Amino acid sequence: MIESLITNKTRLKLLLKFFLNKETTSYLRNLENEFGESSNAIRIELNRLEKADLLVSNFNGNRKYFRANDKHPLYSEINSILQKTVGLDTVIENILINVGSLTEAYLIGDLAIGKESDIIDLLLVGDNIDTRFVVALVTKAEKLVNKKIRYLILSEKEKADYLQKQQALHIWSRK
């Protein structure tokens, strides 16, 4: 769907990489390996996005690291569009809000680090979560977003240990 609006695949990959998780940073050679594309195509798009002030950069040694400019006026809108593109808005609406004893949810796996994926990996945190109910909600949401959803349920204590070893993007908390 978003491919109709953003026809440059490299630009779309970069937006997903940096705008789903504002903490994500990367440099040219790493992106070249990750995307499997030429460094020139990636460099051109990085320069365009930086010139538009959507990305900011800094040098660490001889590497130029890029990250999303979360101060840009369009940052939250781009983030929202990308969340809708990967189906996170639907997941939040159809799963997370409806699971009673859930306290937090995190996006983990490829999407959490900005890689394109047909799988949404979730970390669900809470005690006494009815897994049968979660399975029913996940099945419903998978049909709506047309993606596979995998989930891991952990208690609050287990969450701390897990998050030390795994990059995760916090996407929801019970208010």
GUVEXDO-675969 format. One record per residue (C-alpha): residue number from 1; residue in three letters; x, y, z. Coordinates in Angstrom, 3 decimals, padded with zeros to 6 digits. Each point is the difference from the previous one (the first is absolute). Layout:
BEGIN
NUM:ALA:X:Y:Z
...
END
This chain:
BEGIN
1:MET:000.000:000.000:000.000
2:ILE:002.633:002.581:000.992
3:GLU:002.070:-001.190:-002.946
4:SER:-002.493:001.909:-002.181
5:LEU:000.913:003.251:001.728
6:ILE:003.720:-000.609:000.522
7:THR:001.155:-001.748:-003.144
8:ASN:003.706:000.072:000.827
9:LYS:000.597:-003.286:001.873
10:THR:003.251:001.197:001.565
11:ARG:-001.693:003.111:001.389
12:LEU:-002.838:-002.097:001.392
13:LYS:002.449:-002.379:001.703
14:LEU:001.850:002.954:001.524
15:LEU:-003.222:001.553:001.278
16:LEU:-001.045:-003.311:001.564
17:LYS:003.462:-000.453:001.481
18:PHE:000.216:003.395:001.638
19:PHE:-003.586:001.132:000.579
20:LEU:-001.542:-003.054:001.654
21:ASN:002.501:000.314:002.845
22:LYS:001.579:003.410:000.544
23:GLU:002.869:-001.611:001.951
24:THR:001.239:-001.877:-003.076
25:THR:003.340:001.137:-001.379
26:SER:002.000:-001.412:-002.879
27:TYR:002.753:000.781:-002.471
28:LEU:000.355:-000.501:-003.743
29:ARG:001.881:-003.333:-000.139
30:ASN:-002.287:-001.565:002.579
31:LEU:-003.047:001.094:-002.006
32:GLU:001.592:-001.353:-003.177
33:ASN:000.367:-003.442:001.609
34:GLU:-003.462:000.094:001.549
35:PHE:-001.868:001.171:-003.115
36:GLY:002.103:-001.913:-002.539
37:GLU:000.152:003.098:-002.194
38:SER:002.825:002.078:-001.416
39:SER:001.606:002.523:002.298
40:ASN:-000.520:002.710:-002.620
41:ALA:-003.799:-000.419:-000.067
42:ILE:-000.114:000.059:003.805
43:ARG:002.375:002.991:000.223
44:ILE:-002.169:002.022:-002.400
45:GLU:-003.134:-000.633:002.075
46:LEU:001.791:000.649:003.307
47:ASN:001.235:003.331:-001.370
48:ARG:-003.492:000.935:-001.232
49:LEU:-001.597:-000.833:003.342
50:GLU:002.742:001.843:001.874
51:LYS:-000.337:003.052:-002.267
52:ALA:-003.753:-000.033:000.700
53:ASP:000.901:-000.030:003.728
54:LEU:-001.858:-003.298:000.492
55:LEU:003.274:-001.690:001.010
56:VAL:002.822:001.368:002.117
57:SER:003.536:-001.327:000.058
58:ASN:003.123:-000.056:002.081
59:PHE:003.472:-001.457:-000.427
60:ASN:001.418:-002.714:002.227
61:GLY:003.526:-000.651:-001.186
62:ASN:-000.133:-000.203:-003.769
63:ARG:-003.644:-001.104:-000.092
64:LYS:-002.892:002.357:-000.577
65:TYR:-002.995:-001.184:002.026
66:PHE:-003.543:000.992:-000.908
67:ARG:-003.183:000.080:002.055
68:ALA:-003.478:001.476:-000.352
69:ASN:-000.387:003.650:000.905
70:ASP:-002.739:-000.326:002.601
71:LYS:-000.133:003.814:000.254
72:HIS:-001.179:000.294:-003.611
73:PRO:-003.625:001.241:-000.220
74:LEU:-000.974:-003.048:-002.095
75:TYR:001.707:-002.617:002.183
76:SER:-003.124:-001.098:001.889
77:GLU:-002.099:-000.079:-003.165
78:ILE:002.555:-002.108:-001.874
79:ASN:000.269:-002.317:003.009
80:SER:-003.786:-000.331:000.103
81:ILE:-000.242:-000.772:-003.727
82:LEU:002.700:-002.664:000.314
83:GLN:-001.709:-001.553:003.025
84:LYS:-003.173:-000.241:-002.033
85:THR:001.959:-001.436:-002.926
86:VAL:001.433:-002.836:002.078
87:GLY:-003.282:-000.485:001.860
88:LEU:001.012:001.122:003.483
89:ASP:-002.994:002.287:000.370
90:THR:-002.344:-002.930:-000.667
91:VAL:001.943:-002.269:002.366
92:ILE:-000.262:002.579:002.771
93:GLU:-003.683:000.589:-000.645
94:ASN:-000.991:-003.670:-000.295
95:ILE:002.328:-001.803:002.394
96:LEU:001.707:002.155:002.571
97:ILE:-002.921:002.120:001.120
98:ASN:-002.204:-003.078:000.437
99:VAL:002.306:-002.192:002.111
100:GLY:-001.051:000.805:003.539
101:SER:003.089:-000.639:002.141
102:LEU:002.528:001.174:-002.560
103:THR:002.169:002.863:001.314
104:GLU:002.429:000.674:-002.873
105:ALA:000.793:-001.066:-003.534
106:TYR:003.188:000.187:-002.039
107:LEU:000.794:-000.545:-003.627
108:ILE:002.950:-002.384:-000.309
109:GLY:001.688:-001.786:-002.878
110:ASP:000.705:001.446:-003.433
111:LEU:-002.561:002.811:000.101
112:ALA:001.431:001.279:003.296
113:ILE:003.331:000.594:-001.687
114:GLY:-001.566:001.457:-003.130
115:LYS:000.255:-002.990:-002.320
116:GLU:-002.873:-000.805:-002.302
117:SER:-001.858:-003.106:001.108
118:ASP:-003.212:-001.874:-000.649
119:ILE:-000.001:-001.018:003.663
120:ILE:-000.941:002.218:002.936
121:ASP:001.834:-001.204:003.118
122:LEU:-001.454:001.201:003.290
123:LEU:001.072:-000.197:003.616
124:LEU:-003.076:000.129:002.235
125:VAL:000.596:000.795:003.674
126:GLY:-002.455:-000.819:002.754
127:ASP:-001.099:-002.546:002.544
128:ASN:-002.863:-002.455:-000.419
129:ILE:-000.520:000.680:-003.693
130:ASP:-002.532:-002.349:-001.558
131:THR:002.018:-001.532:-002.837
132:ARG:-003.088:-001.509:-001.681
133:PHE:-001.505:003.471:-000.251
134:VAL:003.304:001.374:-001.389
135:VAL:000.037:-002.774:-002.641
136:ALA:-003.523:000.933:-001.100
137:LEU:000.890:003.702:-000.193
138:VAL:003.249:-000.702:-001.861
139:THR:-001.825:-002.156:-002.546
140:LYS:-002.485:002.820:-000.610
141:ALA:002.739:002.650:-000.273
142:GLU:002.093:-002.145:-002.390
143:LYS:-002.891:-000.003:-002.454
144:LEU:-000.389:003.776:000.298
145:VAL:003.690:000.856:-000.517
146:ASN:000.749:-002.905:-002.336
147:LYS:003.153:-000.870:001.970
148:LYS:001.059:-002.730:002.362
149:ILE:000.060:001.111:003.648
150:ARG:002.249:-001.769:002.493
151:TYR:-000.076:000.847:003.658
152:LEU:001.850:-000.724:003.206
153:ILE:-001.717:000.491:003.355
154:LEU:002.216:000.872:002.978
155:SER:-000.571:001.189:003.549
156:GLU:001.301:003.377:001.129
157:LYS:003.024:-001.703:001.628
158:GLU:000.848:-002.024:-003.100
159:LYS:-000.332:003.093:-002.206
160:ALA:003.020:001.766:001.499
161:ASP:002.334:-002.927:-000.701
162:TYR:-001.364:-000.479:-003.507
163:LEU:000.311:003.661:-000.979
164:GLN:003.673:000.073:001.002
165:LYS:000.714:-002.559:-002.736
166:GLN:-002.487:001.059:-002.683
167:GLN:-000.607:003.282:-001.807
168:ALA:-003.612:000.960:000.460
169:LEU:-002.250:002.913:-000.851
170:HIS:-002.543:000.928:002.677
171:ILE:-003.355:000.367:-001.772
172:TRP:-002.664:-000.099:002.704
173:SER:-000.618:000.399:003.751
174:ARG:-003.123:-000.269:002.088
175:LYS:-000.814:003.500:001.191
END
